[in-house]
Amino acid sequence: MEITAKPTGKEVVLPHYAFAALSFLALTILLLFSGDAFVGHYFHPKLLTLTHLAVLGWATMIIFGSLYQLLPVVLQVSLYSDKLAKITFYFLAAGTLLLSYAFWNFAIGLPLHLAACFLVIAFVLFDINLFYTTRRAKTWTIEADFILTSGFWLLATGIIGLLMAINFSYPFLKESHLHYLKLHAHLGIAGWFILLIIGVGAKLLPMFLLTHHVAIKKLQVTYYLVNGGLLLFAVDHLFWHTPYQIIYGLLVGTGLLLFVLFVAEAYRSRVRREQDAGMQQSLVGVGLMLLPVLLLAVVSGQIELSEKLQLQLYLVYGLTIFMGFITTLILGQTFKTLPFIVWMHRYQHLVGKQTVPQPKDLYSDKWVKVQNIVYGAGFVSLLLGAGFASQRWLLLGSILLVLTALLYVVQVFRLLWQAIVK
Amino acid sequence: MNNKDAIFIQINDLLKQVLDPEIGINIVDLGLVYEVSVTEENEINVVMTLTTPGCPMGQSITNTVTNLLTRHLPGYTVNIELVWSPSWDAGMISEAGQAQLNGSDRQEESEEEPKSFWNRLF
């Protein structure tokens, strides 16, 4: 008998979930006090704090943690190093906290430099672990391509961030910060988050839906469209400076559309007809990936708009990404992964010897549904608030998102507690 | 019914008690058990697969099979062979399994309208 991959230890995976849940709560609380920042330019200390807390403390943290658990499932090999994963966690956590402090107080000297260094170290260590884990894989899949490439883009994003942090104190970059911010943001969004979501989603979503074989042709085209679009965008942005950047955005957008069609095909041929709250939320998240693509024309400057409206729409664009599909997918996938991780560590060894609960019994699906509804209402309110520069809608959206985060934190920590107690 | 048939029925019933923790249906109806044989030397050989080779629940499922069969059939040695060919596909789920999966123990009810708003909508 041979089990091909050893699951990663709980002491590696679970701290990531805990840190991410607390970051999400902190993010929504800070959002509550940042309404004023949503009626101005996006290069604002509060917005920089919120964005980085969202992408690092919330999204990247939980992605690292769940990836350590999921890589053995996707690649059918054990994680290269649990120790390296733990060290990576400390660097990512310290870097995120320090960066949030630096941006909120606009302390652009040593705190910012140190934070950026910690984060780049975290990304290098993560990539080493990812690289050596994928190298062990006996069979190579398109999902592995997506995941490995996303690691490369994450490091590129971090390095640009580090250069920008240094440039604050010792200016050496040719163009303005906003110029590099655009590159930094889009490499992170499309290169890290989107590629990773597609890579993991392509494996997990059909698996959770219990789907018959789905052709991977669309995924292969998606891989080249997203990477090609991103690479052309980066080169153009740095060297060519043509007015055709919308084309690169459309390449990435077409890739996303193909992924959405892949998931739709998997959904149509599913055997499991009823979906739980986690899966419903995840599928909504996949659909929401198309929302920022629709706003691409605005952010790429193809449509003539007043400066004020354009800035508002920039904020809406950012929200559709960070608080939109990324948050939606995490909220949903947490309850498709964490209960099983907890169950494995708490009950696996007792199966067959005594009656044990099933993973779905470890949390309340009803409360996840409530959380999803509150989140949906909060997200829409926030979009309206940013779009119409309305403080009332922003406040309502922020309150609803704090409630969402509280519901999420309670459920996540209830699960984590079950994994800790003997 | 001879003794051998009775043993096979008992093994089948025991294997039907083993649930895949993620999917929530038993491994027989899920189509994970490919072959069961019992030798003259009182060895029970179970040839089975997992939903995916990297399945994190794999160890749990195979341990449960071993524990249950050993406990209920004490005179027998249990051997489990995990195979990946043919690879498991959702099409291998039996009709009874599909009925369990969709919240009904009776096959004819599996065609009923879904209950929740989401599942009615999509």
Chai-1 contact restraints between the chains, C-beta under 6 A:
chainA,res_idxA,chainB,res_idxB,connection_type,confidence,min_distance_angstrom,max_distance_angstrom,comment,restraint_id
A,M1,B,I80,contact,1.0,0.0,6.0,A-B,restraint_1
A,M1,B,L82,contact,1.0,0.0,6.0,A-B,restraint_2
A,E2,B,L82,contact,1.0,0.0,6.0,A-B,restraint_3
A,I3,B,G58,contact,1.0,0.0,6.0,A-B,restraint_4
A,I3,B,Q59,contact,1.0,0.0,6.0,A-B,restraint_5
A,T4,B,P53,contact,1.0,0.0,6.0,A-B,restraint_6
A,A5,B,G54,contact,1.0,0.0,6.0,A-B,restraint_7
A,P7,B,P56,contact,1.0,0.0,6.0,A-B,restraint_8
A,P72,B,G54,contact,1.0,0.0,6.0,A-B,restraint_9
A,V73,B,G54,contact,1.0,0.0,6.0,A-B,restraint_10
A,V73,B,P56,contact,1.0,0.0,6.0,A-B,restraint_11
A,Q76,B,P53,contact,1.0,0.0,6.0,A-B,restraint_12
A,Q76,B,G54,contact,1.0,0.0,6.0,A-B,restraint_13
A,L210,B,A90,contact,1.0,0.0,6.0,A-B,restraint_14
A,T211,B,A90,contact,1.0,0.0,6.0,A-B,restraint_15
A,H212,B,A90,contact,1.0,0.0,6.0,A-B,restraint_16
A,H212,B,G91,contact,1.0,0.0,6.0,A-B,restraint_17
A,V271,B,A90,contact,1.0,0.0,6.0,A-B,restraint_18
A,V271,B,I93,contact,1.0,0.0,6.0,A-B,restraint_19
A,R272,B,L101,contact,1.0,0.0,6.0,A-B,restraint_20
A,R273,B,N102,contact,1.0,0.0,6.0,A-B,restraint_21
A,R273,B,P114,contact,1.0,0.0,6.0,A-B,restraint_22
A,E274,B,N102,contact,1.0,0.0,6.0,A-B,restraint_23
A,E274,B,P114,contact,1.0,0.0,6.0,A-B,restraint_24
A,E274,B,N119,contact,1.0,0.0,6.0,A-B,restraint_25
A,Q280,B,W118,contact,1.0,0.0,6.0,A-B,restraint_26
A,Q348,B,S60,contact,1.0,0.0,6.0,A-B,restraint_27
A,V351,B,S60,contact,1.0,0.0,6.0,A-B,restraint_28
A,V351,B,T64,contact,1.0,0.0,6.0,A-B,restraint_29
A,G352,B,T64,contact,1.0,0.0,6.0,A-B,restraint_30
A,G352,B,N67,contact,1.0,0.0,6.0,A-B,restraint_31
A,G352,B,L68,contact,1.0,0.0,6.0,A-B,restraint_32
A,Q358,B,P21,contact,1.0,0.0,6.0,A-B,restraint_33
A,P359,B,P21,contact,1.0,0.0,6.0,A-B,restraint_34
